[in-house]
Amino acid sequence: MRLIKHMIFVDIHDNKKLLINSLTGTMDEIDAPIYETLSKWQTCEEIVTENDLEAELLSNLQSRGYLVNNYEEEIAKKNEILKVLRNDHIQRQKEQRTVIFVMTYDCNFRCPYCFEGDAYLKKEVITPEQIDAALKLAGEGVESICLFGGEPLLPKTRPALEHLFNKAPDKTYQIFTNGYYLIESLDLLLSINISQVLITLDGSEESHNSRRILANGKPTFKKIMDGIEKCLESGINIRIRMNLDKSNCEEAIDLREKLLDRFSGYKDNLSFELATLLGNSYDERIDIMTEIYHSDIKHSFEDRERINDFITKKNSILDHLVYGRAINPLYSYCYAHVDGMAFDPYGDIYPCLGCVGKDRFSIGKYHPLIEFKENSIRNRNIEKIPKCRDCTYSLLCGGGCPLGLDGKGDFFRPVCYSVKTLLHKELPLFYKEREEVMKKTEETVNSAY
């Protein structure tokens, strides 16, 4: 027997490491002596134990999937995993479960950090003909429809929304909105099945109004809060997103607690997503994420997901650490790139919300003619990226987020820094926070006896 090559060691603290099996998603904490033994065994084609402790270790490693008879067996195991993932990938693309409609790039807000920049200068609204063409292309497998912008609930988008809702009345809708026109749109929202309406609040009223401002400079906080309350009273699921930097992190967490208390009667309808801004520096993002995690970890796994699902989106490894779910292998970085398409008012198709309006990320056209690009994110996976095929990290990162690639045009390249940064810099911080909280909890329990 020999050790698999798909082992990753992550330094945590106090001479401890996390051992990750990137084939199975198994994660184990080991100490320095075990690491030394494993380092010695990594060079062995056939492991020979020298004492009872090593024999016990070998047995544990075998039960956890760290051993194979030879390298060919390991490759066969990986190929079997890839086969399952590939088939699922193909099936998801065929089924096309989710579509996104960018109703317009126009927006009544002028948020200084908007990742879409000056896209609001594009004033067109998607037409009924384009909606029909998009739904026809997506096919009968569509289960959910996401509404995006710009701002999808502008008064001028109402005719297009009415057409869409009449055309697809049986779908489940998710709506990304700044929340300003919630009350005016309430009758429309109540006419469809909504999974959630995602709205952004950026901290206290003063901070929010300095960041989430109307084009005419007027404040928005109170009107949005009135809309949130009306939606909750009407049984509509609301997710409140908070975009954080160092200036508003503490007050945003405080606002979340106040809203949880204020709307305690709507516990099943209210959730949160606390996220760092894309423009934040790495150190700032780490500080913010650590602070968020520290405020979240005192809650149960069930409540933690409701009060903040941002960390779960980062990576399945952090998802495992924060929420206790299994670490699943990735064939593509994000399934939004597999079974979702975003249709905009200019006939373009994009793979996800993060890149709408950016021409180089377009995967094709749907109107007036249908055409798809071969070199696109939609066709990107770890078997198509040469450097990912033999990489021990690939099943954990899916090739990394392609939105981080430079503008050279080839999408079949890896983005490695994200998973390696997460594993070797972020994961140890979260692990340390978790251990400290668990230690305090244990001390509290022991002091009670």
C-alpha positions as CSV (number, residue, x, y, z in Angstrom):
1,M,0.0,0.0,0.0
2,R,1.1,3.6,-0.6
3,L,-0.2,7.1,0.2
4,I,-2.3,8.8,-2.4
5,K,-0.8,11.9,-4.1
6,H,-4.1,13.8,-3.7
7,M,-3.1,14.9,-0.1
8,I,-2.9,18.5,0.9
9,F,-1.4,19.7,4.2
10,V,-2.6,22.9,5.7
11,D,-0.7,24.5,8.7
12,I,-3.1,25.6,11.4
13,H,-1.4,26.3,14.7
14,D,0.6,24.8,17.6
15,N,2.4,22.4,15.2
16,K,-1.0,21.0,14.0
17,K,-2.0,20.5,10.4
18,L,-5.2,19.7,8.5
19,L,-4.8,16.7,6.2
20,I,-7.2,17.0,3.2
21,N,-8.0,14.1,0.9
22,S,-8.9,16.0,-2.3
23,L,-10.4,12.9,-3.9
24,T,-12.9,12.2,-1.2
25,G,-13.2,15.5,0.6
26,T,-12.0,13.9,3.9
27,M,-10.4,16.4,6.3
28,D,-8.5,15.3,9.4
29,E,-6.4,17.1,12.1
30,I,-2.9,15.7,12.6
31,D,0.0,16.6,14.9
32,A,3.7,17.0,14.1
33,P,4.7,13.3,14.7
34,I,2.0,12.0,12.4
35,Y,3.0,14.6,9.8
36,E,6.6,13.4,10.0
37,T,5.5,9.8,9.5
38,L,3.4,10.7,6.5
39,S,6.2,12.7,5.0
40,K,8.4,9.7,5.3
41,W,5.7,7.4,3.8
42,Q,5.1,9.8,0.9
43,T,8.3,8.5,-0.7
44,C,7.5,4.8,-0.2
45,E,6.1,2.7,-3.0
46,E,5.2,0.1,-0.3
47,I,4.7,1.2,3.3
48,V,6.2,-0.9,6.0
49,T,5.2,-0.1,9.6
50,E,7.8,-0.2,12.3
51,N,5.6,-0.3,15.5
52,D,2.1,-0.6,16.7
53,L,1.4,3.1,16.6
54,E,2.4,3.2,12.9
55,A,0.2,0.1,12.3
56,E,-2.8,1.8,13.9
57,L,-2.1,5.0,11.9
58,L,-2.0,3.0,8.6
59,S,-5.3,1.3,9.5
60,N,-6.9,4.7,10.1
61,L,-5.5,6.1,6.9
62,Q,-6.9,3.2,4.9
63,S,-10.4,3.7,6.4
64,R,-10.2,7.3,5.5
65,G,-9.3,6.7,1.9
66,Y,-5.7,7.8,2.0
67,L,-4.2,4.6,0.7
68,V,-4.1,2.8,-2.6
69,N,-2.2,-0.3,-3.9
70,N,-0.5,1.8,-6.6
71,Y,-0.6,5.0,-8.5
72,E,-2.7,3.5,-11.3
73,E,-5.4,2.7,-8.8
74,E,-5.5,6.3,-7.6
75,I,-5.8,7.5,-11.2
76,A,-8.6,5.1,-11.8
77,K,-10.4,6.4,-8.7
78,K,-10.0,10.0,-9.9
79,N,-11.3,9.1,-13.4
80,E,-14.3,7.4,-11.8
81,I,-15.1,10.6,-9.9
82,L,-14.6,12.7,-13.0
83,K,-16.9,10.4,-15.0
84,V,-19.7,11.0,-12.4
85,L,-19.1,14.7,-12.3
86,R,-18.9,14.9,-16.1
87,N,-22.2,13.1,-16.6
88,D,-23.8,15.4,-14.0
89,H,-22.3,18.4,-15.7
90,I,-23.7,17.4,-19.1
91,Q,-27.1,16.6,-17.7
92,R,-27.3,19.9,-15.9
93,Q,-26.5,21.7,-19.1
94,K,-29.2,19.8,-21.0
95,E,-31.8,20.4,-18.3
96,Q,-31.1,24.2,-18.1
97,R,-32.8,24.6,-14.7
98,T,-32.2,28.3,-14.1
99,V,-32.3,31.4,-16.4
100,I,-31.6,35.0,-15.5
101,F,-33.2,38.0,-17.1
102,V,-31.3,41.3,-17.0
103,M,-34.5,43.4,-17.3
104,T,-32.4,46.5,-17.9
105,Y,-29.0,47.8,-17.1
106,D,-30.6,51.1,-16.1
107,C,-30.7,51.9,-12.4
108,N,-32.2,54.6,-10.2
109,F,-29.2,54.2,-7.7
110,R,-25.6,55.4,-8.0
111,C,-23.8,53.2,-5.6
112,P,-20.1,54.2,-5.7
113,Y,-18.9,50.5,-5.4
114,C,-21.2,49.1,-8.1
115,F,-19.3,46.3,-10.0
116,E,-21.3,47.1,-13.1
117,G,-19.8,50.6,-13.3
118,D,-21.6,52.9,-15.7
119,A,-23.8,50.1,-17.2
120,Y,-26.8,52.2,-16.1
121,L,-26.1,54.3,-19.2
122,K,-27.6,51.4,-21.2
123,K,-31.3,52.4,-20.9
124,E,-33.0,49.6,-23.0
125,V,-35.5,47.3,-21.4
126,I,-35.7,43.6,-22.5
127,T,-38.6,43.2,-25.0
128,P,-41.4,40.6,-25.0
129,E,-39.9,39.1,-28.2
130,Q,-36.5,38.7,-26.4
131,I,-38.2,37.1,-23.4
132,D,-40.0,34.6,-25.7
133,A,-36.8,33.8,-27.5
134,A,-34.9,33.3,-24.3
135,L,-37.5,31.0,-22.8
136,K,-37.7,29.0,-26.0
137,L,-33.9,28.5,-26.1
138,A,-33.8,27.6,-22.4
139,G,-36.4,24.8,-23.0
140,E,-38.8,23.0,-20.8
141,G,-36.4,22.1,-18.0
142,V,-36.4,25.6,-16.5
143,E,-37.5,25.5,-12.9
144,S,-36.4,29.0,-11.6
145,I,-36.0,32.4,-13.1
146,C,-33.8,35.1,-11.6
147,L,-34.5,38.8,-12.2
148,F,-31.5,41.1,-12.3
149,G,-30.3,44.5,-13.5
150,G,-29.4,47.3,-13.2
151,E,-32.7,47.5,-11.2
152,P,-35.3,45.0,-12.4
153,L,-38.2,46.7,-10.6
154,L,-38.1,50.1,-12.2
155,P,-41.5,51.4,-13.2
156,K,-40.5,51.2,-16.9
157,T,-39.8,47.4,-16.6
158,R,-43.3,46.6,-15.5
159,P,-44.8,45.8,-18.9
160,A,-41.9,43.4,-19.6
161,L,-42.3,41.8,-16.1
162,E,-46.0,41.3,-16.7
163,H,-45.3,39.6,-20.0
164,L,-42.7,37.3,-18.4
165,F,-45.0,36.4,-15.5
166,N,-47.9,35.6,-17.9
167,K,-45.5,33.6,-20.1
168,A,-44.0,31.6,-17.2
169,P,-46.5,31.6,-14.4
170,D,-45.4,28.2,-12.9
171,K,-41.7,29.0,-12.4
172,T,-40.1,30.0,-9.1
173,Y,-38.6,33.5,-9.1
174,Q,-35.6,35.0,-7.3
175,I,-35.3,38.8,-7.5
176,F,-32.2,40.9,-7.0
177,T,-33.4,44.5,-6.3
178,N,-32.2,47.6,-4.5
179,G,-35.6,47.5,-2.8
180,Y,-36.7,51.1,-3.6
181,Y,-39.8,50.1,-5.6
182,L,-40.9,47.1,-3.4
183,I,-44.2,48.6,-2.3
184,E,-45.0,49.8,-5.8
185,S,-44.3,46.3,-7.2
186,L,-46.0,44.3,-4.4
187,D,-49.0,43.4,-6.4
188,L,-46.7,41.9,-9.1
189,L,-44.7,40.0,-6.6
190,L,-47.7,38.5,-5.0
191,S,-48.8,37.2,-8.4
192,I,-45.8,34.8,-8.7
193,N,-44.1,32.1,-6.7
194,I,-41.0,33.7,-5.1
195,S,-38.2,31.8,-3.5
196,Q,-36.6,35.0,-2.2
197,V,-36.2,38.7,-2.8
198,L,-32.6,39.8,-2.2
199,I,-32.2,43.4,-1.0
200,T,-29.1,45.4,0.0
201,L,-28.8,47.3,3.3
202,D,-25.3,48.7,4.1
203,G,-25.3,49.3,7.8
204,S,-27.0,52.0,9.8
205,E,-29.3,54.5,8.2
206,E,-26.6,57.1,8.0
207,S,-24.0,54.7,6.4
208,H,-26.5,53.1,4.1
209,N,-27.7,56.5,2.8
210,S,-24.1,57.5,2.1
211,R,-23.5,54.5,-0.1
212,R,-26.9,53.3,-1.5
213,I,-28.0,56.6,-2.9
214,L,-30.5,57.7,-5.6
215,A,-29.3,59.2,-8.8
216,N,-30.7,62.5,-7.5
217,G,-28.7,62.1,-4.2
218,K,-31.7,61.5,-2.0
219,P,-31.6,58.9,0.8
220,T,-33.1,55.4,0.4
221,F,-33.0,53.6,3.8
222,K,-36.4,54.4,5.2
223,K,-38.3,53.6,1.9
224,I,-36.4,50.3,1.6
225,M,-37.2,49.3,5.2
226,D,-40.9,50.1,4.6
227,G,-40.8,47.8,1.6
228,I,-39.1,45.0,3.5
229,E,-41.7,45.2,6.2
230,K,-44.6,45.1,3.7
231,C,-43.0,42.1,1.9
232,L,-42.5,40.1,5.2
233,E,-46.1,40.9,6.2
234,S,-47.2,39.5,2.8
235,G,-45.3,36.3,3.3
236,I,-42.5,37.0,0.8
237,N,-39.1,35.6,1.7
238,I,-36.5,38.4,2.1
239,R,-32.7,38.0,2.1
240,I,-30.9,41.1,3.2
241,R,-27.4,41.5,1.8
242,M,-24.8,43.7,3.4
243,N,-21.7,44.8,1.5
244,L,-19.0,45.3,4.1
245,D,-15.8,47.2,4.4
246,K,-14.0,48.2,7.6
247,S,-16.1,51.4,7.9
248,N,-19.4,49.7,8.3
249,C,-18.7,46.1,9.4
250,E,-19.5,46.4,13.0
251,E,-22.6,48.5,12.5
252,A,-23.9,46.1,9.8
253,I,-23.6,43.1,12.2
254,D,-25.4,45.2,14.8
255,L,-28.1,46.1,12.3
256,R,-28.6,42.4,11.5
257,E,-29.2,41.7,15.2
258,K,-31.7,44.6,15.5
259,L,-33.5,43.3,12.4
260,L,-33.6,39.8,13.7
261,D,-35.2,41.2,16.9
262,R,-37.6,43.6,15.1
263,F,-38.8,40.9,12.6
264,S,-38.6,38.0,15.0
265,G,-42.1,37.0,14.0
266,Y,-40.9,36.4,10.5
267,K,-38.0,34.1,11.3
268,D,-38.8,31.6,8.5
269,N,-39.0,34.4,5.9
270,L,-35.9,36.5,6.7
271,S,-32.3,35.6,6.0
272,F,-29.0,37.5,5.6
273,E,-25.9,37.5,3.4
274,L,-22.9,39.5,4.8
275,A,-20.3,39.9,2.2
276,T,-17.0,41.7,1.6
277,L,-16.8,44.3,-1.2
278,L,-14.9,43.2,-4.3
279,G,-12.6,46.2,-4.1
280,N,-11.4,45.4,-0.5
281,S,-7.8,44.6,0.0
282,Y,-6.9,41.0,1.0
283,D,-6.1,41.9,4.6
284,E,-9.3,43.9,4.9
285,R,-11.4,41.0,3.6
286,I,-9.7,38.6,6.0
287,D,-10.3,40.9,9.0
288,I,-14.0,41.4,8.0
289,M,-14.6,37.7,7.3
290,T,-13.0,36.8,10.7
291,E,-15.2,39.3,12.4
292,I,-18.3,38.0,10.7
293,Y,-17.4,34.4,11.5
294,H,-16.7,35.2,15.1
295,S,-20.2,36.8,15.4
296,D,-21.8,33.9,13.6
297,I,-20.2,30.9,15.2
298,K,-22.1,31.4,18.5
299,H,-25.2,30.3,16.7
300,S,-26.3,26.8,15.8
301,F,-25.5,25.4,12.4
302,E,-29.2,25.8,11.4
303,D,-29.4,29.4,12.5
304,R,-25.9,30.2,11.1
305,E,-27.0,29.5,7.6
306,R,-30.1,31.7,8.0
307,I,-28.2,34.7,9.4
308,N,-25.4,34.5,6.9
309,D,-24.9,32.2,3.9
310,F,-22.0,34.1,2.4
311,I,-19.2,31.9,3.7
312,T,-20.9,28.8,2.2
313,K,-20.5,30.4,-1.2
314,K,-16.8,30.8,-0.8
315,N,-15.9,27.1,-1.0
316,S,-17.2,23.8,0.1
317,I,-14.2,23.4,2.6
318,L,-15.3,26.5,4.5
319,D,-18.9,25.3,4.1
320,H,-17.9,22.1,5.8
321,L,-16.1,24.0,8.6
322,V,-18.9,26.5,9.2
323,Y,-22.0,24.5,8.5
324,G,-20.9,20.9,8.9
325,R,-21.9,19.8,5.4
326,A,-19.9,17.4,3.2
327,I,-17.0,18.6,1.0
328,N,-18.2,17.9,-2.6
329,P,-15.8,17.6,-5.5
330,L,-16.0,20.3,-8.2
331,Y,-15.9,19.8,-12.0
332,S,-16.5,23.4,-12.7
333,Y,-15.9,26.4,-10.4
334,C,-19.5,27.4,-10.2
335,Y,-22.7,25.7,-11.2
336,A,-24.1,29.0,-12.3
337,H,-21.7,28.5,-15.3
338,V,-23.3,25.1,-16.0
339,D,-27.0,25.2,-15.7
340,G,-27.7,28.9,-15.9
341,M,-27.8,31.6,-18.6
342,A,-28.3,35.3,-18.3
343,F,-30.2,37.1,-21.1
344,D,-29.8,40.8,-21.5
345,P,-31.7,43.5,-23.5
346,Y,-29.1,43.5,-26.2
347,G,-29.4,39.9,-27.3
348,D,-26.3,38.7,-25.4
349,I,-26.0,35.6,-23.1
350,Y,-23.8,35.6,-20.1
351,P,-22.9,32.7,-17.8
352,C,-23.6,34.4,-14.4
353,L,-24.6,37.5,-12.5
354,G,-21.0,38.5,-11.8
355,C,-20.2,39.3,-15.5
356,V,-23.3,40.6,-17.1
357,G,-22.7,43.5,-19.4
358,K,-19.0,42.7,-19.8
359,D,-18.7,41.7,-23.5
360,R,-15.6,39.5,-23.2
361,F,-17.6,37.2,-20.8
362,S,-20.5,36.8,-23.2
363,I,-21.0,33.1,-24.1
364,G,-23.1,33.9,-27.2
365,K,-26.3,35.5,-28.6
366,Y,-29.9,34.5,-28.3
367,H,-31.6,37.3,-30.3
368,P,-32.1,38.0,-33.2
369,L,-30.1,34.9,-34.0
370,I,-28.8,32.1,-31.8
371,E,-25.0,31.5,-31.6
372,F,-22.6,30.2,-29.0
373,K,-18.9,30.7,-28.5
374,E,-16.7,27.7,-28.1
375,N,-14.1,29.6,-26.1
376,S,-16.3,30.6,-23.2
377,I,-16.8,30.1,-19.4
378,R,-19.8,27.8,-20.1
379,N,-17.4,25.2,-21.7
380,R,-14.8,25.5,-19.0
381,N,-14.1,22.6,-16.6
382,I,-11.1,20.9,-15.0
383,E,-10.8,18.4,-17.9
384,K,-10.7,21.3,-20.4
385,I,-8.0,23.2,-18.5
386,P,-4.6,21.4,-19.1
387,K,-3.0,22.6,-15.9
388,C,-5.9,21.2,-13.8
389,R,-5.9,17.7,-15.1
390,D,-3.1,16.4,-12.8
391,C,-3.4,19.1,-10.1
392,T,-4.1,17.8,-6.5
393,Y,-6.3,20.9,-5.9
394,S,-8.5,20.8,-8.9
395,L,-11.4,18.8,-7.4
396,L,-11.5,21.3,-4.6
397,C,-11.5,24.5,-6.8
398,G,-13.0,23.5,-10.1
399,G,-10.3,25.6,-11.9
400,G,-11.0,28.7,-9.9
401,C,-13.3,31.6,-10.7
402,P,-12.7,32.6,-14.4
403,L,-13.8,36.1,-13.7
404,G,-10.3,36.5,-12.2
405,L,-8.6,35.8,-15.5
406,D,-6.9,38.6,-17.4
407,G,-8.2,39.9,-20.7
408,K,-6.1,37.7,-23.0
409,G,-9.2,35.8,-24.1
410,D,-8.4,32.1,-23.3
411,F,-10.8,30.9,-20.7
412,F,-9.2,27.4,-20.4
413,R,-6.6,28.6,-17.9
414,P,-6.7,28.1,-14.1
415,V,-7.1,30.7,-11.4
416,C,-5.1,29.0,-8.7
417,Y,-4.6,31.8,-6.1
418,S,-8.2,31.7,-4.9
419,V,-8.2,28.1,-3.6
420,K,-4.6,28.2,-2.3
421,T,-5.3,31.5,-0.6
422,L,-8.4,30.0,0.9
423,L,-6.7,26.8,2.1
424,H,-3.4,28.2,3.3
425,K,-4.4,31.6,4.6
426,E,-8.1,31.8,5.3
427,L,-8.9,28.3,6.5
428,P,-6.3,28.4,9.4
429,L,-7.9,31.7,10.6
430,F,-11.4,30.2,10.6
431,Y,-10.2,27.0,12.2
432,K,-8.5,29.0,15.0
433,E,-11.7,31.0,15.6
434,R,-13.7,27.9,15.7
435,E,-11.4,26.2,18.2
436,E,-11.4,29.3,20.5
437,V,-15.2,29.5,20.5
438,M,-15.5,25.8,21.2
439,K,-13.0,26.1,24.0
440,K,-14.9,29.0,25.6
441,T,-18.1,27.0,25.2
442,E,-16.6,24.0,26.9
443,E,-15.2,26.2,29.8
444,T,-18.7,27.7,30.2
445,V,-20.3,24.2,30.4
446,N,-17.7,22.9,32.8
447,S,-18.1,25.9,35.1
448,A,-21.8,25.2,35.4
449,Y,-21.1,21.9,37.2
